[in-house]
Amino acid sequence: MELLKLLGILIVVIGFVLKLDSILIIMIAAIVTALVAGMDPVTFLETLGSSFVANRSMCVFVMVMVVTGTLERNGLKQAAANLMKKFKNASAGVVLAIYGVFRLVFAAFNVSFGGVAGFVRPIVLPMASAAAKKNGKKISEKYEENLKGMASGMENIAWFFGQVLFVGTSGMILVQSTLAGLGYNVELVDLMKVQIPVAIIAVAVAIVYYYLKDKQLSRKETK
């Protein structure tokens, strides 16, 4: 009887192996597990709801990954690449620069797009790659790998420094509590004001560096 409670895990494994609908498989596994455990419908719904609320950040992350994967399978990367063909003068460095500014602004409002896996890989990277390949150019594997690193780096830098601009984030509270322990009582708003020039300088340096790096790679690693 104890082994039957693991039936839900088996359903998930089989479902993913057969590449069936992810959300449907997870829900079926949850329902089967509840039935095997003798859980009534009301208790099951209460448990499902409380688990979702308690782990909402992880649930949002999983949903973003599932949605992004579905869109990517249905041509999201190709659509992003085709969009860049309309901007003939855009280079990969320019694309990354625009994304850096865009990411910093939204990070200041604590808005996440799914990170490297959920947004950079299926959208930003194809756009940068398409810009590098404009006018029929072919880029080397080294150039492609560097674009992956630069796109991911821009995401991490803009998000890391930008999210602290939002008053009340865990990082901001950690800094405030650390300073309080050292005898410095500061307001979150004051910390945000100090962080503004730091964030702008950090993203600006990244933009300049990646732009120059892209120009160098464009000269040496394209045909």
Z-matrix of the N, CA and C atoms (Angstrom, degrees):
N
C 1 1.462
C 2 1.526 1 110.66
N 3 1.344 2 116.40 1 -37.35
C 4 1.455 3 120.28 2 179.18
C 5 1.527 4 111.55 3 -62.86
N 6 1.340 5 115.59 4 -36.73
C 7 1.463 6 119.15 5 -179.57
C 8 1.522 7 111.98 6 -67.38
N 9 1.341 8 116.24 7 -28.89
C 10 1.464 9 119.49 8 179.99
C 11 1.532 10 111.45 9 -64.46
N 12 1.336 11 116.20 10 -26.25
C 13 1.471 12 119.63 11 179.93
C 14 1.527 13 111.58 12 -68.48
N 15 1.339 14 116.00 13 -15.57
C 16 1.470 15 120.66 14 177.97
C 17 1.523 16 111.82 15 -91.91
N 18 1.337 17 116.28 16 5.26
C 19 1.455 18 120.72 17 -178.03
C 20 1.534 19 111.55 18 -61.20
N 21 1.316 20 115.83 19 -34.00
C 22 1.462 21 119.94 20 179.42
C 23 1.518 22 112.36 21 -60.70
N 24 1.340 23 116.45 22 -39.21
C 25 1.468 24 121.10 23 178.51
C 26 1.526 25 110.16 24 -64.06
N 27 1.318 26 116.10 25 -41.41
C 28 1.465 27 120.78 26 178.94
C 29 1.525 28 110.78 27 -62.41
N 30 1.333 29 116.55 28 -40.39
C 31 1.470 30 120.64 29 178.92
C 32 1.523 31 110.64 30 -63.18
N 33 1.331 32 116.49 31 -41.83
C 34 1.470 33 120.42 32 179.08
C 35 1.524 34 110.68 33 -62.60
N 36 1.335 35 116.31 34 -46.17
C 37 1.469 36 120.92 35 -179.15
C 38 1.518 37 111.03 36 -61.06
N 39 1.329 38 116.78 37 -47.74
C 40 1.468 39 121.01 38 -179.53
C 41 1.529 40 110.59 39 -64.01
N 42 1.332 41 116.38 40 -41.60
C 43 1.457 42 120.48 41 179.85
C 44 1.512 43 113.19 42 -61.32
N 45 1.350 44 115.97 43 -42.94
C 46 1.463 45 119.92 44 179.41
C 47 1.527 46 111.70 45 -70.26
N 48 1.339 47 116.18 46 -35.38
C 49 1.468 48 119.82 47 177.87
C 50 1.518 49 110.70 48 -64.26
N 51 1.330 50 116.30 49 -39.67
C 52 1.465 51 121.31 50 -179.94
C 53 1.525 52 112.28 51 -83.19
N 54 1.345 53 116.85 52 -1.22
C 55 1.470 54 123.29 53 178.21
C 56 1.526 55 111.80 54 58.65
N 57 1.340 56 115.15 55 43.12
C 58 1.456 57 120.47 56 176.94
C 59 1.525 58 109.51 57 -83.36
N 60 1.322 59 116.56 58 174.79
C 61 1.462 60 120.86 59 -179.05
C 62 1.527 61 110.26 60 -58.91
N 63 1.332 62 116.99 61 122.88
C 64 1.465 63 122.11 62 -172.38
C 65 1.527 64 112.66 63 -63.45
N 66 1.329 65 116.49 64 -49.58
C 67 1.464 66 120.31 65 -177.40
C 68 1.523 67 110.96 66 -63.77
N 69 1.331 68 116.84 67 -41.77
C 70 1.468 69 120.83 68 179.64
C 71 1.525 70 110.73 69 -62.39
N 72 1.329 71 116.55 70 -43.22
C 73 1.469 72 120.58 71 -179.37
C 74 1.524 73 110.64 72 -62.80
N 75 1.335 74 116.64 73 -43.57
C 76 1.465 75 120.23 74 -179.17
C 77 1.524 76 110.80 75 -64.11
N 78 1.323 77 117.51 76 -41.10
C 79 1.465 78 120.71 77 179.29
C 80 1.518 79 111.25 78 -66.45
N 81 1.334 80 117.18 79 -41.79
C 82 1.477 81 120.45 80 177.71
C 83 1.520 82 110.16 81 -61.92
N 84 1.347 83 116.09 82 -43.11
C 85 1.469 84 120.44 83 179.50
C 86 1.525 85 110.66 84 -62.10
N 87 1.326 86 116.79 85 -40.30
C 88 1.467 87 120.60 86 -179.89
C 89 1.531 88 111.00 87 -66.10
N 90 1.329 89 116.36 88 -42.79
C 91 1.466 90 120.39 89 179.86
C 92 1.527 91 111.17 90 -65.29
N 93 1.334 92 116.68 91 -44.41
C 94 1.474 93 120.64 92 179.50
C 95 1.524 94 110.29 93 -62.31
N 96 1.316 95 116.95 94 -42.98
C 97 1.469 96 120.59 95 179.34
C 98 1.523 97 110.99 96 -61.79
N 99 1.343 98 116.31 97 -41.45
C 100 1.465 99 120.22 98 179.01
C 101 1.522 100 111.30 99 -64.56
N 102 1.333 101 117.46 100 -41.27
C 103 1.473 102 121.21 101 179.49
C 104 1.512 103 111.67 102 -65.23
N 105 1.333 104 116.11 103 -43.55
C 106 1.465 105 120.49 104 179.87
C 107 1.524 106 110.72 105 -64.11
N 108 1.334 107 116.24 106 -36.25
C 109 1.462 108 120.62 107 -179.31
C 110 1.524 109 112.62 108 -78.87
N 111 1.343 110 117.43 109 -3.60
C 112 1.463 111 121.11 110 179.08
C 113 1.513 112 113.35 111 77.50
N 114 1.303 113 117.63 112 25.53
C 115 1.469 114 122.09 113 -178.07
C 116 1.523 115 109.49 114 -85.32
N 117 1.334 116 116.90 115 132.24
C 118 1.459 117 119.70 116 179.17
C 119 1.530 118 109.80 117 -78.46
N 120 1.342 119 117.51 118 161.68
C 121 1.472 120 121.12 119 -174.91
C 122 1.526 121 113.97 120 -56.15
N 123 1.327 122 117.88 121 -41.21
C 124 1.466 123 121.27 122 -178.23
C 125 1.529 124 110.49 123 -64.61
N 126 1.321 125 116.17 124 -46.26
C 127 1.465 126 120.52 125 179.23
C 128 1.524 127 110.84 126 -63.33
N 129 1.333 128 116.02 127 -38.63
C 130 1.471 129 120.55 128 178.71
C 131 1.523 130 110.89 129 -61.45
N 132 1.346 131 116.89 130 -46.87
C 133 1.462 132 120.59 131 -179.49
C 134 1.525 133 111.34 132 -65.62
N 135 1.346 134 116.64 133 -38.34
C 136 1.467 135 120.01 134 177.88
C 137 1.526 136 110.90 135 -64.54
N 138 1.326 137 116.22 136 -41.74
C 139 1.467 138 120.71 137 179.18
C 140 1.522 139 111.11 138 -66.15
N 141 1.339 140 115.27 139 -41.87
C 142 1.463 141 120.09 140 179.49
C 143 1.529 142 110.61 141 -62.85
N 144 1.336 143 116.23 142 -44.15
C 145 1.463 144 120.61 143 -179.55
C 146 1.517 145 112.44 144 -65.82
N 147 1.336 146 117.35 145 -46.05
C 148 1.464 147 120.44 146 -179.41
C 149 1.527 148 111.46 147 -65.95
N 150 1.336 149 117.26 148 -35.71
C 151 1.460 150 120.68 149 178.17
C 152 1.521 151 111.07 150 -67.32
N 153 1.335 152 115.47 151 -38.00
C 154 1.461 153 119.53 152 179.12
C 155 1.528 154 110.85 153 -65.08
N 156 1.328 155 116.31 154 -43.84
C 157 1.468 156 120.43 155 -179.51
C 158 1.525 157 110.66 156 -66.57
N 159 1.335 158 116.76 157 -42.85
C 160 1.463 159 120.67 158 -177.84
C 161 1.519 160 111.99 159 -67.05
N 162 1.331 161 117.03 160 -30.18
C 163 1.466 162 121.18 161 -177.86
C 164 1.521 163 111.20 162 -121.19
N 165 1.337 164 116.40 163 38.15
C 166 1.461 165 119.78 164 -173.47
C 167 1.529 166 112.75 165 -63.79
N 168 1.327 167 116.90 166 -33.28
C 169 1.466 168 119.13 167 179.48
C 170 1.523 169 110.59 168 -63.46
N 171 1.327 170 116.44 169 -44.28
C 172 1.460 171 120.31 170 178.59
C 173 1.525 172 110.62 171 -67.73
N 174 1.332 173 116.69 172 -37.69
C 175 1.466 174 120.07 173 179.05
C 176 1.526 175 110.87 174 -63.48
N 177 1.334 176 115.99 175 -42.77
C 178 1.470 177 119.94 176 178.25
C 179 1.517 178 110.13 177 -62.50
N 180 1.349 179 116.41 178 -42.36
C 181 1.456 180 120.83 179 179.35
C 182 1.529 181 110.68 180 -60.76
N 183 1.324 182 116.69 181 -45.27
C 184 1.463 183 120.95 182 -179.20
C 185 1.523 184 110.33 183 -64.36
N 186 1.333 185 117.11 184 -42.45
C 187 1.465 186 120.58 185 -179.59
C 188 1.523 187 111.30 186 -64.50
N 189 1.345 188 115.98 187 -40.31
C 190 1.467 189 119.66 188 177.57
C 191 1.519 190 110.60 189 -62.64
N 192 1.328 191 116.82 190 -41.63
C 193 1.460 192 120.99 191 179.39
C 194 1.525 193 111.11 192 -63.98
N 195 1.337 194 116.41 193 -42.45
C 196 1.468 195 120.34 194 -179.47
C 197 1.527 196 110.28 195 -65.58
N 198 1.331 197 116.29 196 -45.87
C 199 1.470 198 120.49 197 -179.58
C 200 1.525 199 110.90 198 -63.75
N 201 1.341 200 116.14 199 -44.29
C 202 1.464 201 120.29 200 179.47
C 203 1.518 202 111.44 201 -62.65
N 204 1.325 203 116.36 202 -42.20
C 205 1.459 204 120.32 203 178.54
C 206 1.517 205 111.99 204 -62.33
N 207 1.331 206 116.02 205 -40.93
C 208 1.467 207 120.51 206 178.80
C 209 1.527 208 111.13 207 -64.92
N 210 1.340 209 115.78 208 -44.31
C 211 1.469 210 119.75 209 179.18
C 212 1.521 211 111.21 210 -65.74
N 213 1.330 212 115.84 211 -39.12
C 214 1.459 213 119.47 212 -179.96
C 215 1.522 214 111.24 213 -64.13
N 216 1.311 215 115.93 214 -39.74
C 217 1.465 216 120.41 215 179.26
C 218 1.522 217 111.71 216 -66.46
N 219 1.334 218 115.52 217 -24.74
C 220 1.468 219 119.88 218 -178.92
C 221 1.529 220 113.15 219 -101.62
N 222 1.338 221 116.53 220 21.33
C 223 1.458 222 119.99 221 170.11
C 224 1.511 223 116.79 222 103.59
N 225 1.335 224 118.58 223 19.54
C 226 1.463 225 120.32 224 -179.40
C 227 1.522 226 111.88 225 -63.30
N 228 1.330 227 117.11 226 -44.93
C 229 1.466 228 120.73 227 -179.28
C 230 1.527 229 111.02 228 -62.88
N 231 1.335 230 116.50 229 -40.94
C 232 1.457 231 120.36 230 -179.92
C 233 1.529 232 111.21 231 -66.80
N 234 1.322 233 115.80 232 -37.53
C 235 1.464 234 119.96 233 178.44
C 236 1.528 235 110.83 234 -65.00
N 237 1.337 236 116.34 235 -40.19
C 238 1.458 237 120.48 236 178.63
C 239 1.526 238 110.72 237 -65.52
N 240 1.337 239 115.85 238 -40.89
C 241 1.471 240 120.33 239 178.67
C 242 1.525 241 111.24 240 -66.02
N 243 1.325 242 116.96 241 -41.30
C 244 1.468 243 120.84 242 179.74
C 245 1.528 244 111.65 243 -64.71
N 246 1.327 245 116.02 244 -32.74
C 247 1.460 246 119.93 245 178.58
C 248 1.526 247 111.08 246 -61.53
N 249 1.331 248 116.54 247 -38.51
C 250 1.462 249 120.49 248 -177.87
C 251 1.518 250 112.78 249 -69.75
N 252 1.336 251 117.60 250 -21.85
C 253 1.462 252 120.68 251 178.84
C 254 1.526 253 112.14 252 -66.92
N 255 1.333 254 116.16 253 -18.42
C 256 1.459 255 120.19 254 179.27
C 257 1.533 256 111.56 255 -80.66
N 258 1.338 257 116.68 256 -15.43
C 259 1.462 258 121.10 257 -179.69
C 260 1.525 259 108.26 258 -110.52
N 261 1.309 260 116.33 259 89.70
C 262 1.457 261 121.69 260 -171.74
C 263 1.526 262 113.88 261 -67.88
N 264 1.326 263 117.37 262 -27.61
C 265 1.462 264 120.34 263 -176.08
C 266 1.537 265 113.34 264 -94.44
N 267 1.312 266 116.96 265 0.55
C 268 1.465 267 119.91 266 -178.52
C 269 1.521 268 110.45 267 -81.72
N 270 1.326 269 115.95 268 135.03
C 271 1.464 270 121.27 269 175.53
C 272 1.521 271 108.48 270 -108.56
N 273 1.313 272 115.91 271 170.51
C 274 1.464 273 119.91 272 178.79
C 275 1.520 274 110.65 273 -61.23
N 276 1.342 275 116.32 274 -38.45
C 277 1.456 276 120.43 275 179.02
C 278 1.516 277 112.24 276 -62.96
N 279 1.339 278 116.86 277 -38.80
C 280 1.460 279 121.43 278 178.25
C 281 1.528 280 110.42 279 -66.79
N 282 1.326 281 116.25 280 -41.40
C 283 1.471 282 120.68 281 178.59
C 284 1.520 283 110.27 282 -59.81
N 285 1.323 284 116.97 283 -46.34
C 286 1.464 285 121.00 284 179.94
C 287 1.521 286 111.40 285 -66.07
N 288 1.338 287 116.95 286 -35.78
C 289 1.467 288 120.87 287 178.36
C 290 1.528 289 110.82 288 -64.31
N 291 1.321 290 115.99 289 -45.99
C 292 1.465 291 120.32 290 179.41
C 293 1.530 292 110.17 291 -62.68
N 294 1.332 293 115.85 292 -42.15
C 295 1.458 294 119.16 293 179.81
C 296 1.525 295 110.83 294 -65.21
N 297 1.340 296 117.53 295 -36.22
C 298 1.458 297 120.59 296 179.28
C 299 1.522 298 111.83 297 -60.95
N 300 1.330 299 116.41 298 -45.23
C 301 1.472 300 120.78 299 178.09
C 302 1.521 301 110.46 300 -65.28
N 303 1.331 302 115.08 301 -46.13
C 304 1.462 303 121.92 302 178.93
C 305 1.526 304 110.94 303 -57.97
N 306 1.338 305 116.33 304 -44.13
C 307 1.465 306 121.01 305 -177.54
C 308 1.511 307 111.72 306 -68.64
N 309 1.347 308 116.82 307 -38.71
C 310 1.459 309 120.92 308 -179.73
C 311 1.526 310 110.82 309 -63.62
N 312 1.324 311 116.35 310 -43.27
C 313 1.470 312 120.58 311 -179.53
C 314 1.518 313 110.87 312 -61.12
N 315 1.327 314 116.86 313 -46.55
C 316 1.466 315 119.43 314 -178.50
C 317 1.523 316 111.99 315 -73.10
N 318 1.327 317 117.00 316 -30.84
C 319 1.464 318 120.04 317 176.59
C 320 1.520 319 110.53 318 -64.61
N 321 1.331 320 116.55 319 -32.74
C 322 1.461 321 120.71 320 178.64
C 323 1.528 322 111.69 321 -63.38
N 324 1.331 323 116.54 322 -21.83
C 325 1.467 324 121.68 323 176.03
C 326 1.535 325 110.95 324 -102.48
N 327 1.338 326 115.07 325 12.35
C 328 1.471 327 122.46 326 177.52
C 329 1.531 328 112.27 327 60.35
N 330 1.342 329 115.74 328 36.60
C 331 1.461 330 121.36 329 178.56
C 332 1.525 331 109.17 330 -99.78
N 333 1.311 332 116.06 331 120.28
C 334 1.462 333 120.93 332 179.79
C 335 1.521 334 110.15 333 -105.50
N 336 1.333 335 116.26 334 145.27
C 337 1.466 336 121.01 335 -179.46
C 338 1.532 337 112.94 336 -107.08
N 339 1.298 338 116.94 337 4.82
C 340 1.458 339 119.11 338 -178.84
C 341 1.516 340 113.58 339 109.34
N 342 1.326 341 116.81 340 0.46
C 343 1.459 342 119.97 341 175.43
C 344 1.520 343 114.13 342 73.13
N 345 1.321 344 114.39 343 -157.28
C 346 1.464 345 120.93 344 -176.32
C 347 1.522 346 111.25 345 -64.25
N 348 1.317 347 116.33 346 -46.62
C 349 1.471 348 119.69 347 -176.99
C 350 1.519 349 112.64 348 -71.98
N 351 1.335 350 117.31 349 -37.15
C 352 1.453 351 120.18 350 -173.72
C 353 1.508 352 115.44 351 -87.73
N 354 1.344 353 118.29 352 -20.96
C 355 1.462 354 119.19 353 -176.46
C 356 1.526 355 113.34 354 -133.47
N 357 1.319 356 117.05 355 -45.55
C 358 1.471 357 119.88 356 -175.85
C 359 1.529 358 111.03 357 -66.40
N 360 1.301 359 117.26 358 -49.74
C 361 1.472 360 120.42 359 -176.78
C 362 1.532 361 112.99 360 -62.66
N 363 1.342 362 119.48 361 -47.04
C 364 1.472 363 117.90 362 -177.13
C 365 1.524 364 115.38 363 -84.64
N 366 1.332 365 119.15 364 -14.94
C 367 1.460 366 120.17 365 -174.67
C 368 1.522 367 112.73 366 -123.94
N 369 1.332 368 117.10 367 -60.17
C 370 1.469 369 120.73 368 -174.13
C 371 1.531 370 111.35 369 -65.86
N 372 1.321 371 117.32 370 -47.60
C 373 1.463 372 120.65 371 -178.06
C 374 1.531 373 112.61 372 -61.86
N 375 1.344 374 119.94 373 -46.69
C 376 1.473 375 118.91 374 176.75
C 377 1.523 376 113.06 375 -60.19
N 378 1.336 377 117.32 376 -35.31
C 379 1.458 378 120.21 377 178.58
C 380 1.523 379 110.98 378 -67.57
N 381 1.336 380 116.78 379 -43.03
C 382 1.466 381 120.75 380 178.34
C 383 1.521 382 110.80 381 -66.03
N 384 1.333 383 116.04 382 -41.03
C 385 1.460 384 120.63 383 179.55
C 386 1.524 385 111.22 384 -64.64
N 387 1.334 386 117.21 385 -41.62
C 388 1.468 387 121.34 386 179.01
C 389 1.525 388 110.55 387 -65.26
N 390 1.333 389 116.83 388 -37.09
C 391 1.464 390 120.41 389 177.72
C 392 1.525 391 110.87 390 -65.75
N 393 1.334 392 116.34 391 -36.95
C 394 1.465 393 120.31 392 178.88
C 395 1.523 394 111.69 393 -69.76
N 396 1.337 395 116.67 394 -26.23
C 397 1.464 396 121.20 395 -176.82
C 398 1.530 397 112.96 396 -97.35
N 399 1.324 398 117.41 397 12.45
C 400 1.463 399 120.29 398 -177.38
C 401 1.524 400 111.00 399 -61.87
N 402 1.304 401 115.81 400 157.43
C 403 1.476 402 123.48 401 -179.96
C 404 1.530 403 112.19 402 60.09
N 405 1.323 404 115.98 403 30.75
C 406 1.455 405 120.18 404 175.79
C 407 1.522 406 115.75 405 76.40
N 408 1.319 407 118.04 406 13.04
C 409 1.469 408 120.59 407 -179.92
C 410 1.516 409 111.42 408 -70.26
N 411 1.294 410 115.61 409 150.45
C 412 1.460 411 122.23 410 173.64
C 413 1.524 412 108.09 411 -115.10
N 414 1.322 413 115.75 412 130.56
C 415 1.457 414 119.43 413 -178.97
C 416 1.522 415 110.31 414 -104.25
N 417 1.324 416 115.68 415 151.15
C 418 1.456 417 120.97 416 -178.57
C 419 1.524 418 110.82 417 -77.72
N 420 1.319 419 115.57 418 167.54
C 421 1.460 420 120.94 419 177.66
C 422 1.526 421 110.67 420 -62.50
N 423 1.341 422 115.99 421 -35.75
C 424 1.462 423 120.51 422 178.29
C 425 1.527 424 110.88 423 -61.99
N 426 1.329 425 116.41 424 -43.34
C 427 1.461 426 121.63 425 178.56
C 428 1.528 427 109.71 426 -62.03
N 429 1.316 428 116.47 427 -45.25
C 430 1.466 429 122.10 428 -179.78
C 431 1.527 430 110.96 429 -60.09
N 432 1.320 431 116.69 430 -44.22
C 433 1.463 432 120.84 431 -179.65
C 434 1.526 433 110.96 432 -67.07
N 435 1.324 434 116.43 433 -37.76
C 436 1.463 435 119.62 434 177.27
C 437 1.522 436 111.34 435 -66.07
N 438 1.322 437 117.28 436 -36.48
C 439 1.467 438 120.34 437 177.04
C 440 1.526 439 110.61 438 -62.99
N 441 1.315 440 117.16 439 -39.23
C 442 1.468 441 120.63 440 177.49
C 443 1.524 442 110.31 441 -60.14
N 444 1.335 443 115.12 442 -46.01
C 445 1.455 444 119.27 443 -179.68
C 446 1.516 445 112.97 444 -65.94
N 447 1.340 446 116.71 445 -41.12
C 448 1.460 447 120.28 446 -179.15
C 449 1.527 448 111.58 447 -68.25
N 450 1.327 449 117.33 448 -40.82
C 451 1.466 450 120.48 449 178.70
C 452 1.527 451 110.90 450 -64.11
N 453 1.324 452 116.20 451 -43.15
C 454 1.467 453 120.45 452 178.23
C 455 1.518 454 110.65 453 -67.18
N 456 1.340 455 116.49 454 -39.48
C 457 1.454 456 120.37 455 179.32
C 458 1.516 457 112.25 456 -63.33
N 459 1.327 458 116.96 457 -41.51
C 460 1.461 459 120.29 458 178.82
C 461 1.523 460 110.97 459 -63.11
N 462 1.318 461 116.64 460 -40.74
C 463 1.466 462 121.07 461 176.74
C 464 1.529 463 110.74 462 -59.44
N 465 1.328 464 116.12 463 -49.40
C 466 1.456 465 120.63 464 -175.82
C 467 1.525 466 112.40 465 -66.27
N 468 1.326 467 117.04 466 -42.04
C 469 1.467 468 120.97 467 -178.64
C 470 1.523 469 110.49 468 -66.28
N 471 1.338 470 116.98 469 -50.37
C 472 1.465 471 120.72 470 -177.70
C 473 1.527 472 111.38 471 -64.20
N 474 1.318 473 117.08 472 -39.14
C 475 1.471 474 120.52 473 -179.68
C 476 1.523 475 111.30 474 -72.38
N 477 1.329 476 117.24 475 -41.98
C 478 1.464 477 121.64 476 -178.02
C 479 1.527 478 111.21 477 -61.56
N 480 1.333 479 116.64 478 -49.56
C 481 1.454 480 120.37 479 -177.29
C 482 1.528 481 112.13 480 -82.64
N 483 1.321 482 117.19 481 -27.32
C 484 1.457 483 120.12 482 -177.34
C 485 1.510 484 114.74 483 -78.31
N 486 1.327 485 117.64 484 -34.41
C 487 1.458 486 119.05 485 -175.85
C 488 1.526 487 112.46 486 -67.20
N 489 1.337 488 117.89 487 -24.26
C 490 1.457 489 121.23 488 179.17
C 491 1.530 490 110.91 489 -74.73
N 492 1.326 491 116.82 490 -9.81
C 493 1.462 492 119.97 491 175.23
C 494 1.520 493 111.12 492 -76.07
N 495 1.325 494 116.31 493 -13.75
C 496 1.466 495 120.94 494 178.86
C 497 1.529 496 109.05 495 -90.83
N 498 1.323 497 115.47 496 115.41
C 499 1.464 498 119.91 497 -177.53
C 500 1.527 499 110.23 498 -65.91
N 501 1.324 500 116.05 499 126.08
C 502 1.456 501 120.35 500 176.39
C 503 1.506 502 114.69 501 107.60
N 504 1.328 503 118.81 502 -0.20
C 505 1.457 504 120.04 503 176.94
C 506 1.531 505 109.78 504 -71.15
N 507 1.314 506 116.02 505 160.44
C 508 1.466 507 120.38 506 -178.65
C 509 1.523 508 111.42 507 -60.14
N 510 1.348 509 116.42 508 -36.56
C 511 1.456 510 119.82 509 179.45
C 512 1.517 511 111.81 510 -64.90
N 513 1.331 512 116.59 511 -42.67
C 514 1.462 513 121.74 512 179.19
C 515 1.523 514 111.06 513 -64.19
N 516 1.329 515 116.43 514 -43.29
C 517 1.471 516 120.77 515 179.49
C 518 1.522 517 110.76 516 -65.67
N 519 1.337 518 116.38 517 -36.60
C 520 1.463 519 119.95 518 178.31
C 521 1.528 520 110.74 519 -63.22
N 522 1.341 521 116.50 520 -43.50
C 523 1.464 522 120.41 521 178.37
C 524 1.521 523 110.34 522 -62.88
N 525 1.340 524 115.88 523 -43.83
C 526 1.460 525 119.97 524 -179.48
C 527 1.526 526 111.63 525 -61.87
N 528 1.327 527 117.09 526 -45.07
C 529 1.468 528 120.57 527 -179.17
C 530 1.523 529 111.63 528 -67.62
N 531 1.333 530 116.51 529 -35.57
C 532 1.463 531 120.23 530 178.20
C 533 1.527 532 110.72 531 -65.25
N 534 1.337 533 116.32 532 -44.39
C 535 1.459 534 120.44 533 178.38
C 536 1.529 535 110.96 534 -65.90
N 537 1.324 536 116.72 535 -36.53
C 538 1.464 537 120.48 536 178.36
C 539 1.527 538 110.73 537 -62.58
N 540 1.328 539 116.02 538 -39.09
C 541 1.455 540 119.90 539 177.47
C 542 1.513 541 113.17 540 -65.43
N 543 1.325 542 116.56 541 -23.25
C 544 1.467 543 121.63 542 178.39
C 545 1.530 544 111.79 543 -93.33
N 546 1.337 545 115.62 544 2.16
C 547 1.456 546 119.09 545 177.09
C 548 1.510 547 114.98 546 96.30
N 549 1.332 548 117.39 547 9.81
C 550 1.471 549 121.22 548 179.78
C 551 1.528 550 108.97 549 -111.77
N 552 1.313 551 115.88 550 109.61
C 553 1.457 552 120.90 551 179.40
C 554 1.530 553 109.46 552 -95.45
N 555 1.299 554 116.49 553 109.99
C 556 1.464 555 121.06 554 -177.43
C 557 1.527 556 109.55 555 -125.23
N 558 1.315 557 115.14 556 152.06
C 559 1.458 558 120.91 557 177.72
C 560 1.525 559 109.98 558 -86.23
N 561 1.331 560 115.45 559 152.52
C 562 1.460 561 120.27 560 -179.76
C 563 1.531 562 111.41 561 -62.20
N 564 1.319 563 116.24 562 -35.51
C 565 1.469 564 120.38 563 179.37
C 566 1.529 565 110.29 564 -63.41
N 567 1.332 566 116.58 565 -39.37
C 568 1.469 567 120.26 566 179.27
C 569 1.521 568 111.19 567 -66.46
N 570 1.335 569 116.17 568 -37.42
C 571 1.467 570 119.94 569 176.73
C 572 1.523 571 110.65 570 -64.42
N 573 1.325 572 115.39 571 -39.57
C 574 1.469 573 120.06 572 179.22
C 575 1.522 574 110.98 573 -63.12
N 576 1.330 575 116.42 574 -41.38
C 577 1.462 576 120.70 575 -179.79
C 578 1.530 577 111.08 576 -63.16
N 579 1.320 578 116.19 577 -38.95
C 580 1.467 579 120.51 578 178.86
C 581 1.521 580 110.98 579 -67.76
N 582 1.337 581 116.43 580 -33.47
C 583 1.459 582 121.73 581 -175.91
C 584 1.519 583 112.95 582 -75.34
N 585 1.341 584 117.95 583 -24.09
C 586 1.464 585 121.04 584 -175.65
C 587 1.532 586 112.78 585 -55.21
N 588 1.355 587 119.43 586 -55.45
C 589 1.476 588 118.17 587 179.40
C 590 1.522 589 113.18 588 -64.25
N 591 1.335 590 117.06 589 -31.92
C 592 1.470 591 120.59 590 178.84
C 593 1.529 592 110.07 591 -63.52
N 594 1.329 593 115.80 592 -45.64
C 595 1.467 594 120.52 593 -179.21
C 596 1.524 595 111.07 594 -64.92
N 597 1.330 596 116.29 595 -43.38
C 598 1.466 597 120.37 596 -179.34
C 599 1.530 598 110.64 597 -63.33
N 600 1.328 599 116.41 598 -45.22
C 601 1.470 600 120.42 599 -179.91
C 602 1.527 601 111.02 600 -64.06
N 603 1.337 602 116.94 601 -42.53
C 604 1.466 603 121.00 602 -178.83
C 605 1.522 604 111.17 603 -61.25
N 606 1.328 605 117.08 604 -46.85
C 607 1.468 606 120.79 605 -179.60
C 608 1.524 607 110.27 606 -69.28
N 609 1.329 608 117.91 607 -38.21
C 610 1.466 609 121.15 608 179.23
C 611 1.525 610 111.01 609 -62.95
N 612 1.330 611 116.86 610 -42.97
C 613 1.466 612 120.85 611 177.59
C 614 1.528 613 110.70 612 -62.61
N 615 1.343 614 116.29 613 -42.59
C 616 1.465 615 120.48 614 178.57
C 617 1.529 616 110.93 615 -63.11
N 618 1.329 617 116.88 616 -40.76
C 619 1.465 618 121.29 617 -179.99
C 620 1.524 619 110.48 618 -62.52
N 621 1.330 620 116.40 619 -48.16
C 622 1.470 621 120.44 620 -179.82
C 623 1.526 622 110.80 621 -62.83
N 624 1.316 623 116.28 622 -44.24
C 625 1.469 624 119.85 623 -178.27
C 626 1.521 625 111.35 624 -63.97
N 627 1.314 626 117.03 625 -47.48
C 628 1.466 627 120.15 626 -178.11
C 629 1.526 628 111.46 627 -69.02
N 630 1.327 629 116.96 628 -32.96
C 631 1.471 630 119.96 629 177.46
C 632 1.530 631 110.30 630 -64.88
N 633 1.330 632 116.35 631 -46.92
C 634 1.467 633 120.12 632 179.46
C 635 1.529 634 110.93 633 -67.12
N 636 1.327 635 116.51 634 -37.20
C 637 1.462 636 120.73 635 178.07
C 638 1.521 637 110.56 636 -63.84
N 639 1.327 638 116.12 637 -41.10
C 640 1.457 639 120.17 638 178.82
C 641 1.524 640 111.08 639 -65.89
N 642 1.323 641 117.94 640 -39.89
C 643 1.468 642 121.42 641 178.80
C 644 1.527 643 110.13 642 -61.78
N 645 1.341 644 115.88 643 -40.45
C 646 1.460 645 120.78 644 179.24
C 647 1.521 646 111.29 645 -65.47
N 648 1.328 647 116.08 646 -45.57
C 649 1.457 648 120.33 647 179.71
C 650 1.524 649 111.08 648 -66.57
N 651 1.331 650 116.51 649 -36.02
C 652 1.455 651 120.80 650 -179.64
C 653 1.530 652 111.67 651 -62.63
N 654 1.330 653 116.17 652 -33.80
C 655 1.470 654 119.77 653 179.53
C 656 1.524 655 111.80 654 -76.89
N 657 1.339 656 116.73 655 -37.38
C 658 1.466 657 120.28 656 -171.05
C 659 1.531 658 114.41 657 -98.69
N 660 1.344 659 117.60 658 -25.10
C 661 1.457 660 119.66 659 -170.88
C 662 1.526 661 114.31 660 -117.37
N 663 1.336 662 116.89 661 25.74
C 664 1.466 663 120.40 662 176.99
C 665 1.520 664 109.97 663 -124.81
N 666 1.309 665 114.84 664 155.04
C 667 1.477 666 120.70 665 179.51
C 668 1.528 667 109.70 666 -122.36
